[in-house]
């Protein structure tokens, strides 16, 4: 990384401060129930399982690491704002990954939502994914992009 001048440094500080303000406004950590739960709350183990499954889906679709990281961020941001039922967790996670792919991936890599659903072997329909897209976009005010750990790694390396 080159050594920035004074003007570049002050610009960088301004950008970082703006990013911190935006992050404070957007980010709340999701709270999960510990252990097994019968109600509508998602447990931390269910969350961990769906993240691992999401990684498998990302690998299956040949998505870049940035897409996976953004998909997890979208999922966590949604789970921090709504109370989701465990039976919808995979659909929410899958849709979060699809939305992240629409931001980060080339159109040729993504394919259609129908193709992704078929390729994944999931039990939900294309209509359910499209409906869930709308819900996620509405709940997150159409503001999906947040900086991820992968973005940070790219900045400092």
N, C-alpha and C positions, 0 to 999 in steps of 0.2 A: 504494500500500500504506500503510495507516495505521500510525502509530507505536505499537508495543505498549508496554504498561506493564511494570513489573518482574515481576509475576506471569506475564503472558503471555510475557515474554522467557524466564523460567526454564523455563516449560512447553515453549516452542519449542526451547530448548537440549536439554531432556530428550528430546523427540521426535526431534531430529536425531541425538543420540548413539545412541539406540536404533536408528534407521535405519542408521547407520554400522556398528554391531555386526552387524545383520542382513545388510547388504550384504557385509561381510567374511566372514561365514559362508557365504553363498550364492554369491558371485560368484568365478569363476575364469575367466580369459580363455581362450578356445579357442586351441589351437595348430594352425596349418595348415602343410602342407608347401609349400615354395616351388617354383614351376614345375610341370611336368607330373609326374604320378605314376601308376604302374601298380598300386600296392597298394591297401590298404583305407583309406588316409589321404586326407582331403579337402584339396585345395590351396586357397591363398588366392584364386586366380582363380575356382575353382569356387564358393567361398563368396560372392565378390562377385557372380557371375552369378546365384546363387540369391536373393540379397538384391534385386537389380534385378527379377528375375522375381516375387518376393514383392510388391514394390511395384506391379507391373502387376496382380497378382491382387487386391490390396487396392483399387486404383482400380476394377477391373472390378466388384467387389462393392459399391462405394460405402461402404467402411469408413472410419471416421474415422482421422486420423493417429495417435491414441493406440493404436488397434488394431494398426496396422502396427508401431509402435515396440515394443509389447509382444510381438508375434509374433516380431520379430527378437531380442528379449531371451530369449524362451523357447527359440528355436532355438539361440542362442549358449550359453545355460546348459546345454542338453542336450549340445551338441557339446563342451563343456568337461568333461563327466562320462563320456561314452561315446565309443568309437571307432566311427564310422559309416562305412559303405561309400558311395562316391560314387553308386552306383546307387539308393540310398535317400534321397539328399539332398533331392530335390524333394518326396518324400512327407513327410519329416520337416518341411520348411519349410512346406508346405501345411497340415499338421496343426497346427503351431505357430500359424499364422495363424487357423485355425478355433478353436483353444482360446482365443486372445486375443479373438476376436470374441465367444465365449460369455461372456467377462468384461465386455467393453466395449460391445457393441452391443445394441440392442433386438432382441427375438426376430423382429420383423417384417422387420428388415434382414437378418438372417442367413439365414433359410430353413433347409431341411434340408441335411444333409451331402450327401445324394444330389444335390440341386439344385446345390450348390456345385461338386461334382465334374463334373457335366454341363456347367454354365456355364463352368467353367475349361478344358474340353477336355483334361483330364489323362488319362493312361492308367491311373491306379490306380483301384481299386474303392472303394466305400463301406466294405466290410468291412476293407480295408487301412487306410483312414483311422481307422476306429474302433479297430482293433488298435493302430495307432500312437499314438492318443490315450492308450490304457491304458499303453503303454510309457513315453510321456513323463511322464504323471502319476505313475507308479511311480518313475521315475528322479529326478524332481524332488520327490518326497514330497508330491505334491498341493499344493505351494506354488508356484503359477505367478506370482503378482504380484510384480514388482519395480518400483521407480521407474525411469522412463525419462527420456530427455532432454526429451521433450514435457511430462512432469509437472513437471520443473524449470522449463521455460519458463513454464508456467502459474503456478507459485509466485512467480517473480520479476517477472512482468509485471502 
